[in-house]
Amino acid sequence: MEHTSGGHLTRRALLGTTVSGLIVSGCSSLSSGPPERKPVDPQVALLGSLIAAKEQMIALYQRGTLSGDATATALEPFQERHAAHLAAFRKLLPPDAASSPSPAGTPSPAPTSAVSVKKLRDAERKAAAGRPAQMATASPALAQLLASVGACEAVHVMALGRLRG
């Protein structure tokens, strides 16, 4: 550093020290590890969880139709509506997110036994009850879709209550 005869630091010395410090700190901040992953868009994360939940609901309905009786036949339109919801959720995924795996992890095991109408009704009730909280964090388009899906699930609860099985 340059000093004047009065023992003061000159502007040139101060500027040189500052620039040197910035260069050294810039070099030391370079990471030798892999680049940081881009944070997941909250809407994409929400859509991923919605898709996984719909896949599970469809799997429940598939188990509900295993008996082959009149109740099983009556459940088919419910399953079809859930498949339509699933398709609508998938349409909202950005193209680069469509190829990513769903957050559910492992796929559901192959259906082995029939599921009761009561269990389906409880699953519908739980799904419909969760929609308002999901709408609070959703984009306007997704919130509208969630409102429609939640209304459909609420109607399913009532309709399943009329089925015997």
Summary of the structure (lengths in Angstrom):
residues: 165
radius of gyration: 28.4
end to end distance: 88.7
largest distance: 102.8
contacts: 398
relative contact order: 0.12
helix: 68%
strand: 1%
